[in-house]
Amino acid sequence: MAANRRNGMHPAEPGVMGVVSSARTLPRMSLPTVATVVAAVAALYFGREVFLPIAIALLLTFALAPIVSGLKRVGLPRLPAVIASVLSAFTVLALFSFIVATQVSELAQNIPLYQSNILTKVRSLKETGVGGGIIARLSGVIERIGQELDRQETSPPTAGEPEREPVPVEIIARERPLQVLQNLIGPLISPLASAGLIIVVVIFMLLEREDLRDRFIRLVGYGDLHRTTEALQEAGKRVGRYLLMQLVVNILYAVPIAFGLWVLGIPNALLWGLLALALRFVPYIGPIIGALLPLFLALAVAPGWSLVLWTAGLFVAMEMITGNVVEPWLYGSRTGLSPLAIIVAAIFWTWLWGPLGLVLSTPLTVCLVVLGRHVPQFEFLDVLFGNEPVLEPHARLYQRLLAGDPEEATDHAEEILEEKYLFEFYDKVAIPALLLGEQDRVRGVMGDEQRRQVAASAQTLVANLDDSAREEAEEDDDPAAAEPATADEDKQAQGVSEDDIELPDGTDVSVLCAGGRGELDDAAAAMLAQVLEVQGATVSKASFADMEPASIRRLELDAVDTVVVGFLNRDSVKHARFLVRRLKRVKRALRVGIVFWSEDGDDKNTAIELVNEINADFVAYGMVEAVQGALSSDPPVALKIAAKRRMRRRLRPAKKAPLAAAK
C-alpha cells in the first residue's frame, strides 16, 4: 500500500470522488408554509383516535410483509399466509402482555415485605451522615406542611358554643351485579376494541398490499413511477429491517438481563427481562427506564448495597456489549436518522400521541425521511432529519474556512485522510473549496479582510496536516510495506487497473511552488508543495508578491529545477505568459509550469494550446497533472522571441549600412 501511495494508486474503497458524490446536491426546494405544517400537526393531534391505530397497523404491516412473502414462497396461499402471520404476531403480543400482568400482580403483593429493608437503608444513611441534613430538612418540611393542613381543616369552635361529639356515619354501597361487571369490563373495552381494529386493518393491508401500492402511486407519483416505486420499496425495506433487527437486538439484550437478575436473586426476573425487551424500542431513555425498576427492587430486597451494585453493573455491561458489538454486527444499514433527529422525533411524537407515540417515533420518522428523499415536495424532511451530509465535502470545508475555524476543517480533513491519500483530498476537496472562495471574490461578495482570513485558515490547515504528510512519506519509504506479495494480488486486493495514474518519484528534484495573483493562490501552492514533499522532492515556496516584476529577480533560483505557479482564476492567461517569460529570462535552464486549478480535471487539447501560447513547459488543471509536470525529467522549453522583436532585429543592420558607407 505504501508503494502505491507513491504511484498514486489507492484501495478499492470509494475514493474521494465517492465521498464527494455521497453528499447529494440539493436542488432549490419550496418549503411548506407554516399554515400547512400547523394544519398537519393539528390533524394528527386532534385525530389521534383515528391516526394512531392506522399508524400502528401500517408499521405492523411493514414488519409482517416479509413473513407473508416467505410463506407464499413456501407454497401457502395469500389468505392463509396473512392470517397465520397476523395471528402468530398478536398471539405473541397477547402472551407477552399476560406474563407482564401476572408478574406485576405478584410484585404488588410482595412490595409490603420489602418495606423494612428500605427503612433500614434510610436509617443507615442518616446514621452515617450521608445526606442526613437533606433528609432531615425534607422530613421537617413535610411534617410542618402536614400540621398546617390539619390546622386549616380543623376550624376553632365559636365562643360559648359547646363542642359536640362527632357522629360516626357508615356508608354502605349496594351495587348490582350488572353494575359491578360493567365496572370491571368497561376499562377493557377501549383497548380491546383498538386491538381488534388494528388486527383487522393489518389483515386487509396485507391482503390488499399491491392494490394499496398502486393507488398510492396513482395518487402521488403517477408522473414518476420509478421514483415513487423506489420510495415505497425503500420505506418498506428500511422500516421492516429496522423493526426486525431491533427485535433481535432487544431479545439478545433481554435474555442475559433476565438470566442475570435471576442469578442475583432479584424477584420477578422474567418481568424485568420482558420490560427491558419492550423498553429498548424507546430510543435512548427506554434502557434507562428498564434499569431503574430492577435497581429500586434490588435496593428493597437486600439490606446491604452489594446487590444494587451488581445489578447496576449487569445493566451497564449489557448496554456496552449491545451498543458496541451486537448492534454494529447486526445492523447492515442504519435507520438513516441523525441522533439529534431521533431525540427530537421522540419528543414530538410523545407530545402528539403519548407513550405509544414514543415507541413509534423512530419508525414513523424513518418513513418521513424516505418520503423526503424521493418526493421533492417533502425534501426538507430528509434535510432536517436525515443523517447523510447535505453539503458536499468541499462546500463544507469552505464554510469552515470562511468561518475562520481551521481546527474543525482539520478534523474534517483527517476523517477523509483515514481512507484517502493527501493528494486526493487536496485535488477533490481542498482545491474546490478554494475555487468557491475565488468565485465569491470575483462576484464581489468577499472583502479583502475575509479573503485574507480564508487564505490564513487554509494555510493553517496545510500546516496542521504536516503530520499526516510525514506519515505518508515514511510509509512510502518503508520497504516492508512497499513489497506486496505479488503485483496481481495487490491489484486484485486494491481494485487497481492498468490505466491508473502514477505519481513520479521526486528524489533529487528541486521545485519552487508559488501563488499567481493572490492569497488564495498562495494557499493552493502550499497544498501542492506538501504533496511534492510527500513524493520526496525538495520544495520551497514563494508568495504571489514574490512574483511581481520588481521582486522576481530576487528569487533564489540557482538550485531550483522547476517553478510551478498556480492560478485559481482561469482568466489569468496573460499574467501567466508574462510570468513564464520573466522567470525564463532570470534562468534559461529553468522549467516553468502553470496550473489553472479546476474541478473538471485535465483538458488535454486546451492544455496543449496554452503551452504553445504562454511558452510554459507544461500546463495542468489538477493536482495529479501538476505533480507529474513538476517532477518530469523533460528538458526545459526554450524561451520564444516575440514576432515584433524578431522583426526589429532584422531591420537593425539595414538601418546601419548607409551610415557606414558615408563614413
C-alpha positions in Angstrom: 0.0 0.0 0.0 2.9 2.4 0.7 4.3 1.8 -2.7 1.0 2.6 -4.3 0.9 5.9 -2.5 4.0 6.9 -4.4 2.3 5.6 -7.6 -1.0 7.3 -7.0 -2.9 4.0 -6.6 -5.5 3.6 -3.9 -7.7 0.9 -2.4 -10.9 -0.3 -3.9 -12.9 1.5 -1.3 -14.9 4.5 -2.5 -12.5 7.2 -3.4 -12.7 10.9 -2.6 -15.0 11.2 -5.6 -17.2 8.7 -3.8 -17.0 10.9 -0.7 -17.9 13.9 -2.8 -20.8 12.2 -4.6 -22.2 10.8 -1.3 -23.2 14.3 -0.4 -26.2 15.0 -2.6 -26.5 18.3 -4.5 -29.8 19.7 -3.2 -32.0 21.4 -5.7 -33.9 24.5 -4.8 -37.0 23.5 -3.0 -40.0 25.3 -1.8 -40.6 24.8 1.9 -44.2 24.2 3.0 -45.9 27.2 4.6 -46.4 27.5 8.3 -50.1 27.1 7.9 -49.7 23.7 6.1 -47.4 22.4 8.9 -49.7 23.6 11.6 -52.7 22.1 9.9 -51.0 18.8 9.5 -49.9 18.7 13.2 -53.3 19.7 14.3 -55.0 17.0 12.3 -52.6 14.4 13.8 -53.2 15.7 17.3 -57.0 16.0 17.3 -57.4 13.0 15.1 -55.1 10.7 17.1 -58.0 8.3 17.8 -58.1 7.6 14.1 -54.5 8.1 13.0 -52.8 6.2 15.9 -54.4 2.7 15.1 -53.7 3.3 11.4 -50.0 4.1 12.1 -49.6 1.0 14.3 -51.3 -1.1 11.6 -49.0 0.4 8.9 -45.8 -0.4 10.9 -47.0 -3.9 11.7 -47.7 -4.4 8.0 -44.2 -3.4 7.2 -42.9 -5.9 9.8 -45.1 -8.8 8.8 -44.8 -8.3 5.0 -41.5 -10.3 4.7 -43.0 -13.2 6.7 -46.1 -13.3 4.4 -43.8 -13.2 1.4 -41.8 -16.1 2.8 -44.9 -18.2 3.5 -46.1 -17.6 0.0 -42.7 -18.7 -1.5 -43.1 -21.9 0.5 -46.4 -22.5 -1.3 -49.0 -21.3 1.2 -51.8 -19.2 -0.4 -52.0 -15.5 0.4 -55.1 -15.6 2.7 -53.8 -18.4 5.0 -50.3 -16.8 4.9 -51.7 -13.5 6.1 -54.0 -14.9 8.7 -51.2 -17.2 10.1 -48.7 -14.3 10.3 -51.2 -11.9 11.9 -52.5 -14.4 14.4 -49.0 -15.6 15.3 -47.8 -12.0 15.9 -50.8 -11.0 18.0 -50.7 -14.3 20.0 -47.1 -13.5 20.9 -48.1 -9.9 21.9 -51.1 -11.3 24.0 -48.8 -13.8 25.7 -46.3 -11.1 26.4 -49.0 -8.9 28.0 -50.4 -11.7 30.1 -47.0 -12.6 31.5 -46.3 -9.0 32.3 -49.6 -8.5 34.0 -49.2 -11.7 36.1 -45.7 -10.7 37.2 -46.8 -7.2 38.1 -49.7 -8.6 40.2 -47.2 -10.9 42.0 -44.8 -8.0 42.6 -47.6 -5.8 44.0 -48.4 -8.4 46.6 -44.8 -8.7 47.7 -44.0 -5.0 48.0 -45.0 -4.6 51.7 -42.4 -7.3 52.5 -39.6 -5.1 51.3 -40.6 -2.0 53.4 -38.3 -2.9 56.3 -35.2 -3.1 54.1 -35.9 0.3 52.7 -36.3 1.8 56.1 -33.1 0.1 57.2 -31.2 1.7 54.3 -32.7 5.1 55.1 -31.6 4.8 58.8 -28.1 3.7 57.7 -27.8 6.8 55.6 -28.9 9.1 58.4 -26.5 7.4 60.9 -23.5 7.7 58.6 -24.4 11.3 57.8 -24.6 10.8 54.1 -27.4 13.1 53.0 -28.6 13.3 56.7 -29.0 17.0 56.6 -31.1 16.9 53.4 -33.2 14.0 54.7 -33.8 15.8 58.0 -34.8 19.1 56.3 -37.1 17.3 53.9 -38.8 15.4 56.7 -39.2 18.6 58.7 -40.7 20.4 55.8 -43.2 17.6 55.1 -44.1 17.4 58.8 -44.7 21.2 59.0 -46.9 21.2 55.8 -49.0 18.3 57.2 -49.5 20.2 60.5 -50.5 23.3 58.7 -53.0 21.5 56.6 -54.5 19.8 59.7 -54.8 23.2 61.4 -56.6 24.7 58.5 -59.1 21.8 58.1 -60.0 21.9 61.9 -61.6 25.3 62.4 -61.8 26.5 66.0 -65.2 26.4 67.8 -67.3 29.6 68.3 -67.0 31.1 71.8 -69.8 30.0 74.2 -70.8 27.1 71.9 -70.2 23.7 73.4 -68.2 21.2 71.4 -70.3 18.4 70.0 -69.1 14.9 69.7 -68.8 13.7 66.1 -71.4 11.3 65.0 -70.0 8.2 63.2 -71.5 7.6 59.8 -71.2 4.4 57.9 -71.9 4.3 54.1 -72.8 1.0 52.7 -72.8 0.9 48.9 -75.0 -1.7 47.4 -74.1 -2.3 43.8 -76.0 -4.5 41.5 -74.0 -7.5 39.9 -74.5 -6.0 36.4 -73.0 -2.7 37.6 -70.0 -4.5 39.1 -69.5 -6.4 35.9 -69.7 -3.1 33.9 -67.1 -1.5 36.2 -64.7 -4.4 35.6 -65.2 -4.8 31.8 -65.7 -1.1 31.0 -62.0 -0.1 31.2 -61.0 -3.1 29.0 -63.5 -2.3 26.2 -61.5 0.5 24.6 -58.1 -1.3 24.5 -59.7 -4.5 23.2 -61.6 -2.6 20.5 -58.5 -0.8 19.4 -56.5 -4.1 19.2 -59.3 -5.7 17.2 -59.4 -2.8 14.9 -55.7 -2.9 14.4 -55.8 -6.6 13.6 -58.5 -6.1 11.0 -56.6 -3.2 9.4 -53.3 -5.2 9.3 -55.1 -8.2 7.7 -56.6 -6.0 4.9 -53.4 -4.1 4.4 -51.5 -7.3 3.9 -54.2 -8.8 1.6 -54.5 -5.6 -0.5 -50.9 -4.6 -0.4 -50.3 -4.4 -4.1 -53.6 -2.6 -4.7 -52.8 -0.1 -2.0 -49.4 0.5 -3.5 -50.9 1.1 -7.0 -53.5 3.5 -5.5 -50.7 5.4 -3.7 -48.7 5.6 -6.8 -51.7 6.9 -8.8 -52.4 9.5 -6.1 -49.0 11.0 -5.6 -46.5 9.7 -8.1 -48.1 8.6 -11.3 -45.9 11.1 -13.3 -42.7 9.4 -12.0 -43.3 5.7 -11.4 -39.7 5.0 -11.0 -39.2 7.4 -8.1 -42.4 6.5 -6.3 -41.8 2.8 -6.6 -38.2 3.2 -5.3 -39.6 5.3 -2.4 -42.1 2.6 -1.4 -39.6 -0.2 -1.7 -37.0 1.7 0.4 -39.6 2.6 3.0 -40.8 -1.0 3.4 -37.3 -2.4 3.4 -35.8 0.1 5.8 -38.7 0.1 8.3 -39.1 -3.7 8.2 -35.4 -4.2 8.6 -35.2 -1.7 11.5 -38.1 -3.4 13.3 -36.7 -6.9 12.8 -33.2 -6.1 13.7 -34.3 -4.1 16.7 -36.4 -7.0 17.9 -33.4 -9.4 17.5 -31.1 -6.9 19.4 -33.7 -6.5 22.1 -34.0 -10.2 22.6 -30.2 -10.7 22.7 -30.2 -7.9 25.3 -33.2 -9.1 27.4 -32.3 -12.8 27.8 -29.0 -12.2 29.6 -30.6 -9.4 31.7 -33.4 -11.8 32.8 -30.9 -14.6 33.5 -28.5 -12.4 35.3 -31.2 -10.9 37.5 -32.4 -14.4 38.3 -28.9 -15.5 39.3 -28.6 -12.4 41.5 -31.8 -13.2 43.3 -33.9 -10.2 42.0 -37.6 -11.2 42.3 -39.7 -11.4 39.1 -36.6 -11.5 36.9 -38.8 -12.6 33.9 -40.8 -9.4 34.2 -37.7 -7.2 34.1 -36.4 -9.1 31.1 -39.6 -8.6 29.2 -39.8 -4.9 30.1 -36.2 -4.5 29.0 -37.1 -6.1 25.7 -40.0 -3.7 25.2 -38.5 -0.5 26.5 -35.4 -0.8 24.2 -37.8 0.1 21.4 -37.9 3.6 23.0 -34.8 5.5 21.9 -32.2 6.4 24.5 -34.4 6.7 27.6 -36.0 3.2 27.2 -33.0 1.3 28.6 -32.6 3.7 31.4 -36.2 3.2 32.5 -35.9 -0.5 32.1 -32.9 -0.5 34.5 -34.4 1.8 37.2 -37.1 -0.5 38.3 -34.8 -3.5 39.0 -32.4 -1.2 40.7 -35.1 0.0 43.0 -36.2 -3.6 43.7 -32.6 -4.6 44.5 -32.5 -1.7 46.9 -35.6 -3.1 48.6 -34.8 -6.8 48.6 -31.5 -7.0 50.4 -30.4 -5.0 53.4 -26.9 -4.3 52.0 -25.7 -2.4 49.0 -23.8 -5.1 47.1 -26.9 -6.3 45.2 -27.6 -2.8 43.9 -24.0 -2.5 42.6 -24.1 -6.0 41.0 -27.5 -5.1 39.3 -26.1 -1.8 38.0 -23.0 -3.5 36.7 -25.1 -6.1 34.9 -27.1 -3.4 33.0 -24.0 -1.3 32.2 -22.1 -4.3 30.9 -25.0 -5.5 28.7 -25.6 -2.0 27.4 -22.0 -1.6 26.4 -21.9 -5.1 24.7 -25.1 -4.4 22.9 -24.2 -0.9 21.7 -20.6 -1.7 20.7 -20.8 -5.3 19.5 -24.3 -6.6 18.8 -25.8 -3.6 17.1 -22.9 -2.9 14.7 -22.8 -6.6 13.8 -26.5 -7.0 13.1 -27.3 -3.6 11.6 -26.2 -3.8 7.9 -27.6 -0.4 7.4 -28.7 2.3 9.8 -32.1 3.9 10.1 -30.9 7.0 8.1 -31.7 9.3 11.0 -29.3 11.6 12.8 -29.0 11.1 16.6 -30.5 14.6 17.3 -33.4 13.8 14.9 -34.2 10.7 16.9 -34.4 12.7 20.1 -36.5 15.5 18.6 -38.8 12.9 16.9 -39.3 11.1 20.2 -40.3 14.4 21.9 -42.6 15.4 19.1 -44.4 12.0 18.8 -44.7 11.7 22.6 -46.4 15.1 22.8 -48.6 14.2 19.8 -49.7 10.6 20.7 -48.4 9.9 24.2 -46.4 6.8 25.2 -47.4 4.9 22.0 -46.1 7.8 20.0 -42.7 7.5 21.9 -42.5 3.8 20.9 -43.5 4.6 17.3 -41.3 7.7 16.9 -38.3 6.2 15.2 -40.1 4.0 12.5 -42.5 6.8 11.7 -39.7 9.3 11.3 -37.9 6.8 9.1 -40.9 6.7 6.8 -41.0 10.5 6.6 -37.2 10.7 5.8 -37.7 8.2 3.0 -40.6 10.2 1.7 -38.5 13.3 1.7 -35.7 11.5 -0.1 -37.8 10.6 -3.1 -40.5 13.3 -3.2 -39.2 16.8 -3.9 -42.1 18.5 -2.1 -41.0 16.8 1.1 -37.3 17.1 0.7 -37.0 19.3 3.7 -37.8 16.3 5.9 -34.7 14.5 4.6 -32.6 17.6 5.2 -33.9 18.1 8.7 -33.9 14.5 10.0 -31.6 12.5 7.7 -28.0 11.5 8.6 -26.5 12.0 5.1 -24.4 15.1 4.6 -26.3 17.9 2.9 -23.2 19.8 1.9 -20.6 18.4 -0.4 -17.2 17.9 1.4 -15.6 20.9 -0.5 -18.5 23.2 0.4 -18.4 22.0 4.0 -14.6 22.7 4.1 -15.1 26.1 2.5 -17.7 27.0 5.1 -15.3 26.2 7.9 -12.5 28.2 6.3 -15.0 31.1 5.7 -15.9 30.9 9.4 -12.2 31.1 10.4 -12.2 27.7 12.0 -9.2 25.8 10.7 -9.3 23.3 13.6 -12.7 21.9 12.6 -11.5 22.0 9.0 -8.6 19.9 10.0 -10.9 17.4 11.8 -12.9 17.1 8.6 -9.7 16.6 6.5 -8.4 13.9 8.9 -11.6 12.0 8.6 -11.1 11.8 4.9 -7.4 11.0 5.2 -8.2 7.9 7.3 -9.1 6.2 4.0 -7.7 8.5 1.3 -4.4 10.0 0.3 -3.3 13.5 0.7 -3.2 14.4 -3.0 -6.8 13.1 -3.4 -8.0 15.2 -0.5 -6.4 18.3 -1.9 -7.4 17.6 -5.5 -11.1 16.8 -4.8 -11.9 18.7 -1.6 -9.5 21.4 -0.7 -8.8 23.0 -4.1 -12.5 23.0 -5.0 -13.1 24.8 -1.6 -10.6 27.5 -2.6 -12.3 27.7 -6.0 -15.5 28.6 -4.2 -13.6 31.4 -2.4 -12.3 32.6 -5.7 -15.8 32.7 -7.2 -17.0 34.7 -4.2 -14.1 37.1 -4.7 -14.9 37.6 -8.4 -18.6 38.2 -7.6 -17.6 40.9 -5.1 -19.2 39.2 -2.1 -15.9 38.6 -0.3 -14.0 41.5 1.0 -10.2 41.8 1.4 -10.2 41.0 5.1 -12.4 38.0 4.6 -10.2 36.8 1.7 -7.1 37.0 3.9 -8.9 35.2 6.7 -9.9 32.3 4.4 -6.3 32.1 3.0 -4.8 32.1 6.5 -7.2 29.4 7.6 -6.2 27.3 4.6 -2.5 27.8 5.3 -3.2 26.7 8.9 -5.0 23.6 7.6 -1.9 22.7 5.5 0.3 23.2 8.5 -1.9 21.0 10.6 -1.7 18.2 8.1 2.1 18.1 8.2 2.0 15.1 10.5 -0.3 13.2 8.0 2.1 14.2 5.2 5.1 12.9 7.1 3.3 9.6 7.9 2.6 9.1 4.2 6.2 9.9 3.3 7.5 7.5 6.0 5.1 4.8 4.8 6.4 5.2 1.3 9.9 4.7 2.4 9.1 1.6 4.4 10.5 -1.4 2.4 8.3 -3.9 4.2 5.1 -2.0 3.3 6.3 -1.3 -0.2 6.7 -5.0 -1.1 3.3 -6.7 -1.7 3.2 -10.5 -2.3 2.6 -10.2 -6.0 1.6 -7.4 -8.3 -1.5 -9.3 -9.4 -2.6 -10.0 -5.9 -2.0 -6.4 -4.9 -4.1 -5.1 -7.8 -6.8 -7.5 -7.2 -7.0 -6.6 -3.5 -7.0 -2.9 -4.1 -9.0 -2.8 -7.3 -6.2 -1.1 -9.3 -6.4 -1.1 -13.0 -3.7 -0.8 -15.6 -4.8 2.7 -16.5 -4.2 4.2 -13.0 -2.1 7.3 -13.0 1.3 7.0 -11.4 2.9 9.9 -9.5 6.6 10.0 -10.2 9.4 9.9 -7.6 10.6 13.4 -6.6 14.0 12.4 -5.2 16.8 14.8 -6.3 14.3 17.2 -7.8 14.0 20.8 -6.5 10.7 22.6 -7.1 9.5 26.1 -6.2 5.7 26.5 -5.7 4.2 30.0 -5.9 0.8 31.6 -6.0 -0.1 33.6 -9.0 -2.2 36.6 -8.1 -3.5 36.5 -4.5 -3.5 34.9 -1.1 -5.8 32.1 -2.1 -3.4 31.2 -4.9 -0.7 31.0 -2.2 -2.8 28.6 -0.2 -3.2 26.3 -3.2 0.5 26.5 -3.9 1.2 25.4 -0.3 -1.0 22.3 -0.8 0.9 21.4 -4.0 4.2 21.9 -2.2 3.1 19.5 0.6 2.2 16.8 -1.9 5.5 17.2 -3.7 7.3 16.8 -0.4 5.5 13.5 0.2 6.8 12.4 -3.2 10.3 13.1 -2.0 11.1 16.4 -3.8 12.9 19.3 -2.3 10.3 22.1 -2.2 10.4 25.8 -1.5 7.5 28.2 -1.5 7.0 31.8 -2.7 4.1 34.1 -2.4 2.3 36.0 -5.2 4.1 39.2 -4.1 7.4 37.5 -4.9 6.2 37.0 -8.5 5.9 40.8 -9.0 8.3 42.2 -11.7 10.2 44.2 -9.1 10.7 41.1 -6.8 11.1 38.2 -9.3 14.8 38.8 -9.8 15.4 38.5 -6.1 14.3 34.8 -6.1 17.0 32.3 -5.4 16.6 30.0 -8.4 20.1 28.6 -8.7 19.3 25.3 -7.2 15.7 25.1 -8.4 14.8 22.8 -11.3 11.2 23.7 -11.8 8.9 26.6 -10.8 5.2 25.9 -10.6 2.8 28.9 -10.5 -0.9 28.3 -9.7 -3.9 30.4 -10.5 -7.5 29.8 -9.2 -8.8 32.3 -11.7 -8.9 30.8 -15.2 -8.8 34.3 -16.8 -5.1 34.7 -15.9 -3.6 33.5 -19.1 -1.9 36.8 -20.0 -0.5 37.2 -16.5 0.8 33.6 -16.7 2.5 34.3 -20.0 4.4 37.3 -18.6 5.4 35.3 -15.5 6.8 32.5 -17.7 8.8 35.0 -19.7 10.2 36.8 -16.7 11.2 33.5 -15.0 12.9 32.1 -18.0 14.8 35.3 -18.5 16.2 35.0 -15.0 17.3 31.4 -15.6 17.1 30.0 -19.1 17.5 26.4 -18.0 14.5 26.6 -15.7 11.4 24.6 -16.2 8.2 26.7 -15.6 4.8 25.1 -15.2 1.4 26.8 -14.9 -1.6 25.3 -13.0 -5.1 26.6 -13.7 -6.9 24.9 -10.8 -10.2 23.4 -11.9 -12.7 20.8 -10.7 -13.2 19.5 -14.2 -9.7 18.0 -14.4 -7.4 17.9 -17.4 -8.4 19.2 -20.8 -5.5 18.0 -23.0 -6.4 20.0 -26.1 -6.7 23.2 -24.2 -3.5 22.5 -22.2 -1.5 21.9 -25.4 -2.8 25.2 -26.9 -1.9 27.1 -23.7 1.6 25.5 -23.6 2.3 27.0 -27.0 0.6 30.3 -26.2 2.3 31.1 -22.9 5.6 29.3 -23.7 5.4 27.1 -20.5 6.9 23.7 -20.1 3.5 22.3 -19.0 0.0 23.4 -18.2 -2.0 21.5 -15.6 -5.6 21.7 -14.3 -5.4 19.3 -11.3 -3.1 18.1 -8.6 -2.1 14.9 -10.3 -1.1 16.7 -13.6 0.7 19.4 -11.6 2.8 16.8 -9.7 3.6 14.9 -12.9 4.7 18.1 -14.6 6.7 19.4 -11.7 8.6 16.1 -11.3 9.1 15.4 -15.0 12.6 14.9 -16.4 11.8 16.6 -19.7 14.3 19.3 -20.8 13.1 22.9 -20.4 11.4 24.7 -23.3 13.5 27.5 -24.8 12.1 31.0 -24.5 10.5 32.1 -27.7 11.1 35.6 -29.0 8.1 37.6 -29.9 7.5 38.2 -33.7 7.8 42.0 -33.3 11.2 41.6 -31.6 12.5 39.3 -34.3 11.4 41.9 -36.9 13.3 44.6 -35.1 16.5 42.5 -35.1 16.2 42.0 -38.8 15.7 45.7 -39.5 18.6 47.0 -37.4 21.5 46.0 -39.8 19.7 47.6 -42.8 19.5 51.0 -41.0 23.1 51.0 -40.0 24.5 50.3 -43.6 24.2 53.8 -45.1 25.9 55.3 -42.1 28.8 53.0 -42.5 29.1 53.8 -46.3 29.0 57.6 -45.6 31.9 57.2 -43.2 
